[in-house]
Amino acid sequence: IDLLMKDFLTKENMVSYAQKKLDTNSTDMSWLEPVARVLSDKCKNQPIFEKVASKLDQINPSSISAYYLANYYLNTGNQDKAIEWFSKSAELAPTKLEKATTYYSIASILSNSDKATSQKMVLNALENNPSNGRYYIFLANLYANSEECGTNAIEKNAIYKLVSITALKAMDVEPRLKPTAEAMSSDYLNKISFDKKSKVK
């Protein structure tokens, strides 16, 4: 069906269609759901997408409606509201796997701007899906990019050691990540400096 409709389901056509039909379908779930889905793919930064997603969320709040709104705000530069709705989406998610995926999305968004909250979110992801080794690699990279937290050789060495330990956990839960985990671990262990005042056990 998507293939047959591809010439119609353009950004311009969908925006125009949704704008014209929203008022008469504002309480119709059978209209709101598919229109929101298409808009989320093609028009995620358009105001009409927010309107449709908001109507959907008002009638039937769900992890999906919250995710739509999160994506709209993310794509229009409102990170705070995006995080708010991503968090709501994670809370409403019906499965642990969906919760983990959403928490990981939040962690990725915040990895540069708010490392502490990013860490909290990826730990939430691990709590809900502890067998995903990529989360450990992400966490290790997060620690690695927090090197500025170390004010002296001892603290920096501790960070490098933490990166190594965290990276190796990835291959424990997901063996296919062994080459990546071991390479990362080795790189950061090699960064550790030793002198009479600095020793990492």
Secondary structure, 3 states (H helix, E strand, C coil): CHHHHCCCCCHHHHHHHHHHHCHHHCCCHHHHHHHHHHHHHHCCCCHHHHHHHHHHHHHCCCHHHHHHHHHHHHHCCCHHHHHHHHHHHHHHCCCHHHHHHHHHHHHHHHCCCCHHHHHHHHHHHHHHCCCCHHHHHHHHHHHHCCHHHCCCHHHHHHHHHHHHHHHHHHHHHCHHHHHHHHHHHHHHHCCCCCECCECCC
